Amino acid sequence: RTALLLPLQRFFGITRSFGGDEDHPTILSFSHIYRLLSLYTPVKASIAGNVQEEPTLILATVQETMKQGKKQQLATYEKLRETISAKISEVCLPGISSASHSGPTPLPDHGYALPAVQECVVYYLCGYIVHSFLKHVNCAACISSIQSTNTKFPASLLTLAREFRNGSLKHPSTELYTMLKRVEEKLSLVLGENHLCADMFWDALDVIKDCDVPSVGCSVHKDILTSEIVHSYVVLRMHFFTRDVCKKLSASGRVSSTKRKPNFSRLRTNKLRSDLT
């Protein structure tokens, strides 16, 4: 009997302290407090309340839960990054340079030798990748292998047209342009099918694996640099592809919603004509 009275007395003391200034709550307020105790905790300190304070055992805190979730997320991200790096490293062939695949590109003398639009776009994206990699690449040999000062390349028409100041945009080297042009030829096959799925990124890597991608950079950093450049280009290309698909879907949705809307003005005109006749 004593064992049953102690929890009841403790609970009654908590209820009285939870009542605030009313140390003797009425039946109505006591019933409300009894219901609220299942959702809230007492806000009155135990010093002023009619209870005895006991050490609180906390099983888990919000901070510890967030730290644990962040650690799991970082571990998953690192594992995914390692998987992508290993898959891209299979695409890049060490020891093969772009110079052995392609010689110097002759300059066009006639208008029919102008490059295609896709080549100009690939050249422009290569310049953007050069700009992003120059921020964290410190090797002079690697920089010279991906950047060029030649502005008279046939595919540099778009880059020259978008320059707001002479020399403001970066120009890629012939080796980098040749490498990413081969990657683009394989990517266009996957993205041209328009089969949107969660594994599209992995399908793109599987297709790139079939082409011989030469390496760029010095003998020390060529494997890492080539893998990072291919990864950045694939991510950039997928970003623009998904953006274009979203624009097309939103445009088609607006057209279909416009077709579904009834033309009330025409209905009103027809009704007026019928009333007049």
SESE-295676 format. One record per residue (C-alpha): residue in one letter; x, y, z. Coordinates in steps of 0.2 Angstrom, whole numbers, plus 5000, padded with zeros to 4 digits. Last residue first. Layout:
<aa = A east = X north = Y up = Z> .
...
This chain:
<aa = T east = 4833 north = 5177 up = 4590> .
<aa = L east = 4840 north = 5189 up = 4603> .
<aa = D east = 4841 north = 5176 up = 4617> .
<aa = S east = 4850 north = 5164 up = 4605> .
<aa = R east = 4863 north = 5177 up = 4601> .
<aa = L east = 4865 north = 5182 up = 4619> .
<aa = K east = 4868 north = 5163 up = 4624> .
<aa = N east = 4881 north = 5162 up = 4610> .
<aa = T east = 4890 north = 5177 up = 4616> .
<aa = R east = 4891 north = 5170 up = 4634> .
<aa = L east = 4897 north = 5153 up = 4628> .
<aa = R east = 4911 north = 5162 up = 4618> .
<aa = S east = 4916 north = 5173 up = 4633> .
<aa = F east = 4916 north = 5157 up = 4645> .
<aa = N east = 4930 north = 5149 up = 4635> .
<aa = P east = 4932 north = 5133 up = 4645> .
<aa = K east = 4949 north = 5129 up = 4652> .
<aa = R east = 4956 north = 5112 up = 4647> .
<aa = K east = 4966 north = 5119 up = 4633> .
<aa = T east = 4975 north = 5131 up = 4644> .
<aa = S east = 4979 north = 5117 up = 4657> .
<aa = S east = 4986 north = 5107 up = 4643> .
<aa = V east = 4997 north = 5121 up = 4637> .
<aa = R east = 5003 north = 5125 up = 4654> .
<aa = G east = 5008 north = 5107 up = 4657> .
<aa = S east = 5017 north = 5106 up = 4641> .
<aa = A east = 5027 north = 5121 up = 4646> .
<aa = S east = 5031 north = 5114 up = 4663> .
<aa = L east = 5036 north = 5097 up = 4655> .
<aa = K east = 5048 north = 5106 up = 4643> .
<aa = K east = 5056 north = 5117 up = 4656> .
<aa = C east = 5058 north = 5102 up = 4667> .
<aa = V east = 5067 north = 5092 up = 4653> .
<aa = D east = 5078 north = 5107 up = 4649> .
<aa = R east = 5083 north = 5108 up = 4668> .
<aa = T east = 5086 north = 5090 up = 4669> .
<aa = F east = 5098 north = 5090 up = 4654> .
<aa = F east = 5107 north = 5106 up = 4660> .
<aa = H east = 5111 north = 5097 up = 4676> .
<aa = M east = 5115 north = 5080 up = 4668> .
<aa = R east = 5129 north = 5089 up = 4657> .
<aa = L east = 5136 north = 5098 up = 4673> .
<aa = V east = 5137 north = 5081 up = 4682> .
<aa = V east = 5145 north = 5072 up = 4667> .
<aa = Y east = 5157 north = 5087 up = 4665> .
<aa = S east = 5162 north = 5087 up = 4683> .
<aa = H east = 5165 north = 5068 up = 4683> .
<aa = V east = 5175 north = 5068 up = 4668> .
<aa = I east = 5186 north = 5083 up = 4675> .
<aa = E east = 5188 north = 5074 up = 4692> .
<aa = S east = 5194 north = 5057 up = 4683> .
<aa = T east = 5206 north = 5066 up = 4672> .
<aa = L east = 5214 north = 5076 up = 4686> .
<aa = I east = 5216 north = 5061 up = 4697> .
<aa = D east = 5224 north = 5050 up = 4684> .
<aa = K east = 5234 north = 5064 up = 4676> .
<aa = H east = 5241 north = 5070 up = 4693> .
<aa = V east = 5259 north = 5063 up = 4693> .
<aa = S east = 5262 north = 5062 up = 4674> .
<aa = C east = 5256 north = 5079 up = 4671> .
<aa = G east = 5238 north = 5083 up = 4666> .
<aa = V east = 5226 north = 5076 up = 4653> .
<aa = S east = 5221 north = 5057 up = 4651> .
<aa = P east = 5213 north = 5050 up = 4635> .
<aa = V east = 5195 north = 5043 up = 4636> .
<aa = D east = 5194 north = 5027 up = 4626> .
<aa = C east = 5175 north = 5024 up = 4624> .
<aa = D east = 5166 north = 5010 up = 4631> .
<aa = K east = 5166 north = 5016 up = 4649> .
<aa = I east = 5157 north = 5032 up = 4644> .
<aa = V east = 5141 north = 5021 up = 4641> .
<aa = D east = 5142 north = 5013 up = 4658> .
<aa = L east = 5145 north = 5031 up = 4666> .
<aa = A east = 5129 north = 5037 up = 4657> .
<aa = D east = 5119 north = 5022 up = 4663> .
<aa = W east = 5125 north = 5026 up = 4681> .
<aa = F east = 5119 north = 5044 up = 4679> .
<aa = M east = 5102 north = 5038 up = 4672> .
<aa = D east = 5099 north = 5026 up = 4686> .
<aa = A east = 5085 north = 5036 up = 4694> .
<aa = C east = 5075 north = 5036 up = 4678> .
<aa = L east = 5071 north = 5047 up = 4664> .
<aa = H east = 5071 north = 5038 up = 4647> .
<aa = N east = 5074 north = 5053 up = 4636> .
<aa = E east = 5083 north = 5042 up = 4623> .
<aa = G east = 5094 north = 5057 up = 4618> .
<aa = L east = 5102 north = 5058 up = 4635> .
<aa = V east = 5110 north = 5041 up = 4633> .
<aa = L east = 5116 north = 5044 up = 4615> .
<aa = S east = 5121 north = 5062 up = 4619> .
<aa = L east = 5132 north = 5055 up = 4633> .
<aa = K east = 5143 north = 5045 up = 4621> .
<aa = E east = 5147 north = 5059 up = 4609> .
<aa = E east = 5149 north = 5071 up = 4624> .
<aa = V east = 5163 north = 5060 up = 4632> .
<aa = R east = 5172 north = 5060 up = 4615> .
<aa = K east = 5170 north = 5079 up = 4614> .
<aa = L east = 5177 north = 5079 up = 4632> .
<aa = M east = 5193 north = 5071 up = 4628> .
<aa = T east = 5196 north = 5081 up = 4612> .
<aa = Y east = 5192 north = 5098 up = 4621> .
<aa = L east = 5204 north = 5093 up = 4635> .
<aa = E east = 5218 north = 5089 up = 4623> .
<aa = T east = 5215 north = 5104 up = 4612> .
<aa = S east = 5217 north = 5116 up = 4627> .
<aa = P east = 5202 north = 5125 up = 4634> .
<aa = H east = 5199 north = 5143 up = 4632> .
<aa = K east = 5194 north = 5154 up = 4648> .
<aa = L east = 5182 north = 5168 up = 4647> .
<aa = S east = 5187 north = 5187 up = 4650> .
<aa = G east = 5200 north = 5188 up = 4636> .
<aa = N east = 5191 north = 5203 up = 4628> .
<aa = R east = 5177 north = 5209 up = 4639> .
<aa = F east = 5159 north = 5203 up = 4639> .
<aa = E east = 5164 north = 5187 up = 4631> .
<aa = R east = 5148 north = 5178 up = 4625> .
<aa = A east = 5152 north = 5179 up = 4606> .
<aa = L east = 5170 north = 5173 up = 4609> .
<aa = T east = 5165 north = 5158 up = 4618> .
<aa = L east = 5151 north = 5154 up = 4605> .
<aa = L east = 5164 north = 5155 up = 4591> .
<aa = S east = 5177 north = 5145 up = 4599> .
<aa = A east = 5174 north = 5129 up = 4589> .
<aa = P east = 5186 north = 5133 up = 4575> .
<aa = F east = 5201 north = 5138 up = 4587> .
<aa = K east = 5207 north = 5155 up = 4585> .
<aa = T east = 5207 north = 5160 up = 4603> .
<aa = N east = 5224 north = 5151 up = 4607> .
<aa = T east = 5228 north = 5154 up = 4625> .
<aa = S east = 5225 north = 5137 up = 4630> .
<aa = Q east = 5221 north = 5128 up = 4647> .
<aa = I east = 5219 north = 5110 up = 4651> .
<aa = S east = 5238 north = 5104 up = 4648> .
<aa = S east = 5245 north = 5121 up = 4654> .
<aa = I east = 5236 north = 5120 up = 4670> .
<aa = C east = 5242 north = 5102 up = 4673> .
<aa = A east = 5260 north = 5107 up = 4670> .
<aa = A east = 5259 north = 5122 up = 4681> .
<aa = C east = 5252 north = 5112 up = 4696> .
<aa = N east = 5242 north = 5122 up = 4708> .
<aa = V east = 5224 north = 5116 up = 4703> .
<aa = H east = 5211 north = 5123 up = 4716> .
<aa = K east = 5203 north = 5138 up = 4707> .
<aa = L east = 5210 north = 5134 up = 4690> .
<aa = F east = 5197 north = 5119 up = 4690> .
<aa = S east = 5182 north = 5130 up = 4689> .
<aa = H east = 5188 north = 5141 up = 4675> .
<aa = V east = 5194 north = 5125 up = 4665> .
<aa = I east = 5177 north = 5118 up = 4668> .
<aa = Y east = 5169 north = 5133 up = 4661> .
<aa = G east = 5181 north = 5133 up = 4646> .
<aa = C east = 5176 north = 5115 up = 4643> .
<aa = L east = 5158 north = 5120 up = 4643> .
<aa = Y east = 5161 north = 5133 up = 4629> .
<aa = Y east = 5170 north = 5120 up = 4619> .
<aa = V east = 5156 north = 5108 up = 4621> .
<aa = V east = 5143 north = 5121 up = 4615> .
<aa = C east = 5154 north = 5126 up = 4600> .
<aa = E east = 5155 north = 5107 up = 4595> .
<aa = Q east = 5136 north = 5105 up = 4597> .
<aa = V east = 5133 north = 5120 up = 4586> .
<aa = A east = 5143 north = 5112 up = 4572> .
<aa = P east = 5160 north = 5119 up = 4566> .
<aa = L east = 5163 north = 5130 up = 4551> .
<aa = A east = 5172 north = 5121 up = 4537> .
<aa = Y east = 5158 north = 5127 up = 4524> .
<aa = G east = 5163 north = 5145 up = 4527> .
<aa = H east = 5180 north = 5143 up = 4520> .
<aa = D east = 5198 north = 5144 up = 4526> .
<aa = P east = 5196 north = 5133 up = 4542> .
<aa = L east = 5211 north = 5132 up = 4554> .
<aa = P east = 5219 north = 5115 up = 4555> .
<aa = T east = 5218 north = 5105 up = 4571> .
<aa = P east = 5235 north = 5099 up = 4578> .
<aa = G east = 5236 north = 5081 up = 4579> .
<aa = S east = 5223 north = 5069 up = 4588> .
<aa = H east = 5225 north = 5053 up = 4597> .
<aa = S east = 5243 north = 5053 up = 4602> .
<aa = A east = 5241 north = 5071 up = 4608> .
<aa = S east = 5227 north = 5066 up = 4619> .
<aa = S east = 5238 north = 5056 up = 4630> .
<aa = I east = 5237 north = 5038 up = 4635> .
<aa = G east = 5246 north = 5032 up = 4650> .
<aa = P east = 5231 north = 5029 up = 4661> .
<aa = L east = 5215 north = 5025 up = 4652> .
<aa = C east = 5200 north = 5034 up = 4660> .
<aa = V east = 5184 north = 5025 up = 4660> .
<aa = E east = 5189 north = 5013 up = 4674> .
<aa = S east = 5194 north = 5028 up = 4684> .
<aa = I east = 5176 north = 5034 up = 4682> .
<aa = K east = 5169 north = 5019 up = 4690> .
<aa = A east = 5181 north = 5020 up = 4705> .
<aa = S east = 5178 north = 5038 up = 4707> .
<aa = I east = 5159 north = 5035 up = 4707> .
<aa = T east = 5160 north = 5022 up = 4720> .
<aa = E east = 5172 north = 5032 up = 4731> .
<aa = R east = 5160 north = 5047 up = 4730> .
<aa = L east = 5145 north = 5035 up = 4735> .
<aa = K east = 5155 north = 5029 up = 4750> .
<aa = E east = 5160 north = 5046 up = 4755> .
<aa = Y east = 5141 north = 5052 up = 4754> .
<aa = T east = 5135 north = 5037 up = 4764> .
<aa = A east = 5148 north = 5041 up = 4777> .
<aa = L east = 5143 north = 5059 up = 4777> .
<aa = Q east = 5125 north = 5055 up = 4779> .
<aa = Q east = 5128 north = 5043 up = 4793> .
<aa = K east = 5139 north = 5055 up = 4802> .
<aa = K east = 5125 north = 5069 up = 4800> .
<aa = G east = 5112 north = 5057 up = 4807> .
<aa = Q east = 5123 north = 5053 up = 4822> .
<aa = K east = 5126 north = 5072 up = 4825> .
<aa = M east = 5108 north = 5076 up = 4824> .
<aa = T east = 5103 north = 5062 up = 4836> .
<aa = E east = 5117 north = 5068 up = 4848> .
<aa = Q east = 5110 north = 5086 up = 4847> .
<aa = V east = 5092 north = 5081 up = 4849> .
<aa = T east = 5096 north = 5072 up = 4865> .
<aa = A east = 5095 north = 5053 up = 4870> .
<aa = L east = 5091 north = 5043 up = 4885> .
<aa = I east = 5091 north = 5057 up = 4897> .
<aa = L east = 5091 north = 5051 up = 4915> .
<aa = T east = 5084 north = 5065 up = 4927> .
<aa = P east = 5091 north = 5066 up = 4944> .
<aa = E east = 5077 north = 5068 up = 4957> .
<aa = E east = 5068 north = 5083 up = 4963> .
<aa = Q east = 5056 north = 5082 up = 4977> .
<aa = V east = 5039 north = 5089 up = 4974> .
<aa = N east = 5028 north = 5103 up = 4981> .
<aa = G east = 5034 north = 5116 up = 4969> .
<aa = A east = 5044 north = 5132 up = 4972> .
<aa = I east = 5061 north = 5123 up = 4972> .
<aa = S east = 5055 north = 5110 up = 4959> .
<aa = A east = 5053 north = 5124 up = 4946> .
<aa = K east = 5037 north = 5127 up = 4938> .
<aa = V east = 5036 north = 5123 up = 4919> .
<aa = P east = 5030 north = 5105 up = 4922> .
<aa = T east = 5031 north = 5094 up = 4906> .
<aa = Y east = 5019 north = 5094 up = 4892> .
<aa = L east = 5010 north = 5081 up = 4882> .
<aa = S east = 5003 north = 5068 up = 4895> .
<aa = L east = 5004 north = 5081 up = 4908> .
<aa = L east = 4991 north = 5091 up = 4898> .
<aa = R east = 4977 north = 5079 up = 4902> .
<aa = Y east = 4980 north = 5079 up = 4921> .
<aa = I east = 4981 north = 5098 up = 4920> .
<aa = H east = 4964 north = 5099 up = 4912> .
<aa = S east = 4956 north = 5087 up = 4925> .
<aa = F east = 4964 north = 5097 up = 4939> .
<aa = S east = 4958 north = 5114 up = 4932> .
<aa = L east = 4940 north = 5107 up = 4932> .
<aa = I east = 4941 north = 5099 up = 4949> .
<aa = T east = 4948 north = 5115 up = 4957> .
<aa = P east = 4967 north = 5118 up = 4959> .
<aa = H east = 4974 north = 5120 up = 4977> .
<aa = D east = 4992 north = 5127 up = 4974> .
<aa = E east = 4985 north = 5140 up = 4961> .
<aa = D east = 5000 north = 5151 up = 4957> .
<aa = G east = 5006 north = 5139 up = 4943> .
<aa = G east = 4995 north = 5123 up = 4941> .
<aa = F east = 5010 north = 5113 up = 4937> .
<aa = S east = 5016 north = 5113 up = 4955> .
<aa = R east = 4999 north = 5106 up = 4960> .
<aa = T east = 5000 north = 5092 up = 4947> .
<aa = I east = 5018 north = 5088 up = 4951> .
<aa = G east = 5013 north = 5086 up = 4969> .
<aa = F east = 4998 north = 5075 up = 4965> .
<aa = F east = 5010 north = 5064 up = 4954> .
<aa = R east = 5022 north = 5062 up = 4969> .
<aa = Q east = 5008 north = 5058 up = 4981> .
<aa = L east = 5001 north = 5045 up = 4969> .
<aa = P east = 5018 north = 5038 up = 4966> .
<aa = L east = 5021 north = 5037 up = 4985> .
<aa = L east = 5004 north = 5030 up = 4989> .
<aa = L east = 5006 north = 5014 up = 4979> .
<aa = A east = 5022 north = 5008 up = 4987> .
<aa = T east = 5014 north = 5012 up = 5004> .
<aa = R east = 5000 north = 5000 up = 5000> .
